[in-house]
């Protein structure tokens, strides 16, 4: 959840939490890796082929936020 103070990498849009992320595919270990250049850095083990890395990002964010995978949407 975003801190009380507005951050560049996360914001609320009504009931939606919008995150700006940078994804590192083909990482050895999956998970969050901090904030870099005003984006949440996420590492996933899957390659960026055929949407596999995007699907991994959806699963990871859903697990981290405690929501169903269908509640996570990648806009771009």
Residue pairs with C-beta under 8 A, 6 or more apart in sequence:
1 17
2 10
2 11
2 12
2 17
7 38
8 20
8 38
9 19
9 20
9 21
9 35
9 38
9 39
9 40
10 17
10 18
10 19
10 20
10 40
11 17
11 18
12 18
17 65
19 40
19 61
20 38
20 39
20 40
21 39
21 40
21 41
21 42
21 57
22 36
22 37
22 39
22 40
22 41
22 42
23 42
23 43
23 44
23 53
23 57
24 33
24 41
24 42
24 43
24 44
25 44
25 46
25 47
25 48
25 53
26 45
26 46
26 47
26 48
27 43
27 44
27 45
28 45
29 43
29 45
30 43
30 44
30 45
30 56
30 60
31 42
31 43
31 60
32 40
32 41
32 42
32 43
32 60
32 64
33 41
33 42
33 43
34 41
35 41
42 57
42 60
42 61
44 53
44 56
44 57
44 60
45 56
46 52
46 53
46 55
46 56
47 53
54 74
57 74
58 69
58 72
58 73
58 74
59 69
61 72
62 68
62 69
62 71
62 72
65 71
65 72
